[in-house]
Amino acid sequence: MNTRLLPFYATLLICVLLYAACVIQFPNMLSTRVLGNLLTDNAFLGIAAVGMTFVIISGGIDLSVGSVIAFTGVLIAVLVTQHDVHPLAAFAIALVFATLFGAAMGAIIHYLDVPAFIVTLAGMFLARGLCFVLTTQSIPINHPFYTTLQGLYWRLPGGGRLTLVGGLMLAVFAAGIIIAHFTRFGSYIYAIGGNRTSAELMGVPVGRTTIGIYALSGFLAALSGIVFSLYTSAGYSLSAVGVELDTIAAVVIGGTLLTGGVGYVAGTFFGILIQGIIQTYIVFDGTLSSWWTKIVVGILLFAFIALQRVLVFLSERRVTERSMARSTG
Amino acid sequence: MNRFIPPSLTKAMPQLLSLAVILFCNYLAFPGFFDIRFQDGRFFGSVIDVLNRGAPVVILAIGMTAVIATKGVDLSVGAVMAVSGAVAATLAVHGYPLPVIVIAALGVGLVCGLWNGLLIAFFDLQPIIATLILMVAGRGIAQLITEGSIVTFTDPGLIFFGTGAFLGFPMPVILAAILGVAAILLVRRTALGLLIEAIGVNRSASTFSGINSRLILLLVYGFSGLCAGLAGIIAAADIRGADANNAGLWLELDAILAVVIGGTSLLGGRFSILMSILGAIIIQAMNTGILISGFPPEYNLILKAAVIIMILLAQSASASGLGIFLKRELKPAKIERQEIRP
């Protein structure tokens, strides 16, 4: 059995067990309404997490996503309410801006050879600062187009609603899986994450791919910002603080190795669902405070990282045993 | 070579120059910037305020410098601050004596740091991930301790840590100065600093040459946690309460930034605690300058980002090996060899 898939199976199993445990305690959780809400409530987190998965598989990290989400929301709110721009045009502007922003960070990381951590930290400050410069107030968006978009949903059997944003998240995950496993760009990402030097020697265009990865992450963060603005009908410069950590947590819980080279977009999906289920459980329970989410997510993070270490250790030992057997035999 | 001598002036030139420029800008924006008056047994003035407000980041930066020198990073310090502040406030409310409160809060910080160190040194986790766990869970734990509310206290002894004065200087400044001097003496008067740098340059090589890398890593992260614990006490004492959500929020980033501005490379190796302290003061001078100049504080973050980008450019220009400062960035290993010479 492929040990690389083990963390993914573990995530899947925990997700199912967690949901089953919740259903046993609260039978009402077994409904398409809850599932639909789970998708809607975590849509923005999921979309940003897809971008983060690619960044982490490539061996990098992107701390700027939360700020970019907030900036997108504020930019759209300002454009729509103060400059009478149609939301669709505002969406396009935000997406283009964030993609260029991500590409610029990727270019700095590659050409100046600076750790991604510190470059995206600067990006995080910059994007959050731009939010404050645009406005420090929370701007509500009351555009008829927004109402239309928010009203769109597909009724699931059992009364649940798959809203537009929930559906968009599923579409982004599907697209992410296709990019990761069925395109040349996807193989480049895995190659760079596995070993940058050998990837370069094999002829992978490292520079172009690195820029592409961070541009993609920026694009998805902006898309996530659009979803967030549809979800909250407002733009606020202090929103989405710490989302980058939630997404990194989801990616790690989903079985992606933080050293790069190994990971699955689908795993991230279940990582998001696990966080969502914990939150839903806390809402259903009613007596637990929301900070239990943080503690449980922290414990899960630890558990998954420990699991990965054990697997890596086992596979390394197997490799050395095999090579020793070969050299002696 | 006497290792206690602070880094020579030439090496510190870019940082000193930027501090001078920032202070001069502050002076232009607010002519009374350098005024200091003595009142009620302590100094008052904008410069003192810079030092006072900067003290928590200075304390964090001292611990963070050692961590970064081992090629690691400690993302949890902000959350650890919240935990230690929560412990201090809760104990103060329950009427425990001051020594118990301080030791408990520092102890909690130390334990958090040792936990990070354990994961990194003995389980070989990447530092960024290992400390991420506590960064996520820490605020939850802090809220668990304060039971979700902001705990306010009136213990005069504890409040003294945040707003008191000793020898005319605010208490946080005194504490930061004592910690800074102690840390510099510890790493430069003993071989500890050298061992830390060796681990940062090449951990396996250091282990093979007989350095107990695991123990030192454990101690370094424990020290960082201890620093965060102290900063947490100061932050809580300053507002006379523990706010689990906001205490120390984003200060880990400020501390990392201070270390990077101070010229310690994120890739480990050569480090200077004094320069990191200078870096922290530069950041605070910038923050204060923006505030007193009447500039909207919204521009603070943009300026910070601009500073980081400029430093990145300066460090990467080092690849071409121009200038003394830049050369130092280029070949940390080579300088290392020179340092060991008697």
Interface residues (C-beta under 8 A of the other chain):
Chain A: I61 I108 L112 D113 V114 P115 F117 I118 V119 L121 A122 G123 M124 F125 L126 R128 G129 L130 F132 V133 T136 L245 I248 A249 V252 L258 T259 S289 W291 W292 T293 K294 I295 V297 G298 I299 L301 F302 I305 A306 R309
Chain B: V73 F123 D124 L125 Q126 I128 I129 A130 L132 I133 L134 M135 V136 A137 G138 R139 G140 I141 Q143 L144 G148 A244 L253 I256 L257 V260 L266 L267 P296 P297 E298 Y299 N300 L301 I302 L303 K304 A305 A306 I308 I309 L312 L313 Q315 S316 A319
